Amino acid sequence: MERMFRQTMGLMQEGLAKEGGVTVPLTQLLPRPQPRRRFDEAALATLADSIRAHGVLEPLLVRPVGEGRYEIIAGERRYRAAKLAGLSEVPVSVLEADEKTAQALALMENLQREDLNPYEETLGVLDLLALELGKEREEVVGLLHRMRDERKGKVPHNVMGSPEAGKVEEVFRLLGRMTWESFVQNRLPLLRLPPDLREALEEGSIPYTAALELKKVKDEGLRQSLLEEAKGGLPLRELKARVREVLKRPPASLPQHKTLGQRLLRLDLESLPEAKRREVERHLKALWQLLAE
């Protein structure tokens, strides 16, 4: 992993040094998939105003992809703001890089951004690990959980100490943001957030610690009410107290027809005594006819 970091950063510096003064029409630039899922419109407008006044001060990092077109490795935010500002071309640094190098550079550049929200950062780290390990994102999640369980002594050791585990530890050491143990405990749960909490997190309207706390509340109505309070600035300590209070409440009784419906879903007619089974079937038939009228 360290070798990949050195290679990619060396290539980027080489590109900046050799071709930093090249300008390319915006129509020839192609964004690439990246961890950033959304761009703050107000921040883009502010950057566009700055670009109108001063131009694009830092070249975009691109690589040629044929037919006179270039893929953006780093700088999509500047590209979008330049379009918003009405520019027809931007300065670029052209880098000859294969797909893996380009992907590593794009991921590392995005992970260094201060405005990358925790959900996007989590996906970015997983994608960087997937690139280094040659695995799918879901496989990386499974490996991280296995490493955690082995570290806690829950399962026999067959991953810790392996080359794969070593690569995972090296990636987190080089990123310098958190340990892999902290990532598993505090960030992987973000992948299972319900849509309302994920959207709030991606908007930046709540911190990830609040999202993880609200995730404990399964009742959508109660969770939405608490979410609005969290968006309004409710301190985390008070939010935790509210969540504890909600979780202590006894669950509301379901209406009789819903309770009966749940029992019927679990019912195995064939396991009932014959007389009881015939009686249940008779009532079911009568109920079906009644509802069909």
C-alpha positions in Angstrom: 0.0 0.0 0.0 2.8 2.4 0.9 4.4 1.7 -2.5 1.1 2.5 -4.2 0.9 5.8 -2.3 4.4 6.7 -3.3 3.9 5.9 -6.9 0.6 7.8 -7.2 1.8 10.9 -5.4 5.1 10.8 -7.5 3.1 10.6 -10.7 0.9 13.5 -9.6 3.9 15.7 -8.8 5.4 14.7 -12.2 2.2 15.7 -14.0 2.0 19.0 -12.2 5.6 19.8 -12.9 5.5 19.0 -16.6 2.0 20.0 -17.8 0.6 22.4 -15.2 0.0 25.2 -17.8 -2.2 23.2 -20.2 -5.8 24.4 -20.7 -8.5 22.1 -21.9 -12.1 23.0 -23.0 -14.7 21.9 -20.4 -16.5 19.9 -23.1 -13.5 17.5 -23.3 -13.5 16.7 -19.6 -15.3 13.7 -18.1 -16.0 13.3 -14.3 -15.4 9.9 -12.9 -17.3 8.0 -10.1 -16.1 9.0 -6.7 -17.0 8.9 -3.0 -18.5 12.4 -3.1 -22.3 11.9 -3.6 -23.5 15.4 -3.5 -22.1 18.9 -3.9 -23.3 21.8 -1.7 -24.9 24.3 -4.1 -24.2 27.3 -1.9 -20.5 26.4 -1.6 -20.3 25.8 -5.4 -21.9 29.2 -6.0 -19.3 30.8 -3.7 -16.5 29.0 -5.5 -17.9 30.0 -8.9 -17.9 33.7 -7.8 -14.2 33.3 -6.8 -13.4 31.7 -10.1 -15.1 34.6 -12.0 -12.9 37.0 -10.1 -9.6 35.1 -10.0 -9.9 32.2 -12.3 -9.1 28.5 -11.5 -6.0 28.8 -9.3 -5.2 25.1 -9.0 -5.2 22.9 -12.1 -7.4 19.9 -12.3 -5.6 16.6 -12.4 -6.7 14.6 -15.5 -5.7 11.6 -17.6 -6.2 11.1 -21.4 -8.9 8.6 -22.3 -8.7 8.9 -26.1 -10.4 11.0 -28.8 -9.1 14.2 -27.3 -11.0 13.7 -24.0 -9.7 13.6 -20.5 -11.1 12.0 -17.3 -11.0 14.1 -14.1 -9.0 12.4 -11.4 -9.0 15.2 -8.9 -10.9 18.5 -9.1 -14.5 17.8 -10.0 -15.7 20.5 -7.7 -13.6 23.1 -9.5 -14.9 21.7 -12.8 -18.5 22.1 -11.7 -17.9 25.6 -10.4 -16.1 26.6 -13.6 -19.1 25.6 -15.6 -21.3 27.6 -13.2 -19.0 30.6 -13.6 -19.4 30.4 -17.4 -15.8 29.4 -18.3 -15.2 27.5 -21.5 -11.8 26.0 -20.5 -9.8 25.3 -17.3 -6.1 24.6 -16.5 -5.2 21.0 -16.1 -2.3 18.8 -15.2 -2.2 15.8 -17.6 -1.1 12.5 -16.0 -0.5 9.2 -17.8 -2.0 6.7 -15.3 -3.6 3.3 -15.5 -7.1 2.7 -14.0 -5.9 1.5 -10.6 -3.5 4.5 -10.2 -6.2 6.9 -11.2 -8.7 5.4 -8.9 -6.3 5.4 -6.0 -5.5 9.1 -6.6 -9.1 10.1 -6.9 -10.0 8.2 -3.7 -7.0 9.7 -1.8 -7.8 13.2 -3.0 -11.4 13.0 -1.9 -10.5 11.5 1.5 -8.4 14.5 2.2 -11.3 17.0 1.7 -12.5 18.6 4.9 -16.1 18.8 3.7 -16.5 15.1 2.9 -19.3 13.9 5.1 -18.8 10.8 7.3 -21.0 8.5 5.1 -19.1 9.4 2.0 -15.8 9.1 3.9 -16.8 5.6 5.0 -17.5 4.5 1.4 -14.2 6.1 0.3 -12.2 4.2 2.8 -13.9 1.0 1.9 -13.3 1.6 -1.8 -9.6 2.3 -1.1 -9.4 -1.0 0.8 -11.2 -2.8 -1.9 -8.7 -1.5 -4.5 -5.7 -2.5 -2.5 -7.1 -5.9 -1.6 -8.7 -6.7 -4.9 -12.0 -7.4 -3.3 -15.6 -6.0 -3.6 -16.8 -3.5 -1.0 -19.0 -6.1 0.7 -16.1 -8.5 1.0 -14.0 -5.8 2.7 -16.8 -5.2 5.2 -16.9 -9.0 6.0 -13.1 -9.0 6.4 -13.2 -6.1 8.8 -15.9 -7.7 10.9 -13.9 -11.0 11.0 -10.8 -9.1 12.2 -12.9 -7.4 14.9 -14.3 -10.7 16.1 -10.9 -12.4 16.1 -9.4 -9.4 18.1 -12.2 -9.9 20.7 -11.7 -13.6 20.8 -15.1 -14.5 19.5 -13.9 -16.7 16.7 -10.6 -18.6 16.0 -7.8 -16.7 14.5 -7.3 -17.3 10.8 -7.2 -13.7 9.4 -5.3 -11.6 12.0 -1.6 -11.7 11.1 -2.4 -12.5 7.4 -1.2 -10.4 4.5 -4.7 -9.1 4.0 -5.0 -7.9 7.6 -1.6 -6.3 7.3 -2.7 -4.3 4.2 -5.8 -3.1 6.1 -3.7 -1.9 9.0 -1.3 -0.2 6.6 -4.0 1.7 4.8 -5.4 3.1 8.1 -1.8 4.0 9.3 -1.2 5.9 6.0 -4.5 7.7 6.1 -3.9 8.7 9.7 -7.6 9.5 10.4 -8.6 6.6 12.7 -7.7 3.0 13.5 -9.4 0.1 11.7 -11.0 -0.9 15.1 -12.6 2.6 15.4 -13.7 2.4 11.8 -15.5 -0.9 12.4 -17.2 0.3 15.6 -18.2 3.9 14.6 -18.3 4.0 10.8 -19.5 0.6 9.4 -22.8 1.0 11.3 -23.5 4.0 9.1 -24.0 1.7 6.1 -27.2 0.4 7.8 -28.8 3.7 8.5 -32.4 4.1 7.5 -32.9 6.5 4.6 -34.0 9.5 6.7 -30.9 9.4 8.8 -28.6 8.8 5.9 -30.0 11.8 4.1 -29.6 14.0 7.1 -26.0 12.8 7.5 -25.2 13.4 3.8 -26.7 16.9 4.1 -24.4 17.6 7.0 -27.4 18.5 9.2 -26.5 16.1 12.0 -23.1 14.5 13.1 -22.6 10.8 12.6 -22.7 10.3 16.4 -26.3 11.6 16.4 -27.2 9.4 13.4 -25.9 6.3 15.2 -27.9 7.2 18.4 -31.1 7.8 16.4 -30.6 4.5 14.6 -31.6 2.8 17.8 -35.2 4.2 17.5 -37.2 1.9 15.2 -40.5 3.8 15.4 -40.3 6.1 12.4 -42.6 8.8 13.9 -40.6 9.0 17.1 -37.3 8.9 15.2 -38.4 11.7 12.9 -39.4 13.9 15.9 -36.0 13.3 17.5 -34.2 13.9 14.2 -35.8 17.3 13.9 -34.6 18.2 17.4 -31.1 17.0 16.5 -31.1 19.1 13.4 -32.1 22.0 15.6 -28.9 21.7 17.6 -30.0 19.4 20.5 -26.7 18.4 22.2 -25.7 14.8 21.9 -25.9 14.2 25.7 -29.5 15.3 25.7 -30.3 13.3 22.5 -29.0 10.2 24.2 -31.2 10.8 27.2 -34.2 11.2 24.9 -33.4 8.0 23.1 -33.0 6.1 26.3 -36.4 7.4 27.5 -38.1 6.3 24.2 -36.5 2.8 24.3 -37.8 2.3 27.9 -41.4 2.8 26.8 -43.5 -0.4 26.5 -44.3 -1.1 22.8 -47.7 0.0 21.7 -50.2 -2.9 21.4 -51.1 -3.7 17.8 -54.7 -3.6 16.7 -56.4 -7.0 17.1 -56.6 -7.7 13.4 -52.9 -7.0 12.9 -52.0 -9.2 15.8 -54.2 -12.0 14.3 -52.6 -11.5 10.9 -49.1 -11.9 12.4 -50.2 -15.2 14.1 -51.7 -16.5 10.9 -48.5 -15.8 9.0 -46.7 -18.1 11.5 -49.4 -20.7 11.5 -48.7 -24.2 10.2 -52.1 -25.8 9.6 -50.6 -29.2 9.0 -49.2 -29.3 12.5 -52.6 -28.8 14.1 -54.8 -31.7 15.3 -57.2 -32.7 12.6 -60.4 -31.5 14.3 -58.8 -28.1 15.2 -57.4 -27.8 11.7 -60.8 -28.3 10.1 -62.3 -25.7 12.5 -59.6 -23.1 11.6 -60.0 -23.7 7.9 -63.8 -23.3 8.2 -63.4 -19.9 10.0 -60.7 -18.8 7.5 -63.1 -19.6 4.6 -65.9 -17.7 6.2 -63.6 -14.7 6.9 -62.3 -14.8 3.3 -65.9 -14.7 1.9 -66.9 -11.9 4.3 -64.0 -9.7 3.2 -64.6 -10.5 -0.5 -68.2 -9.2 -0.3 
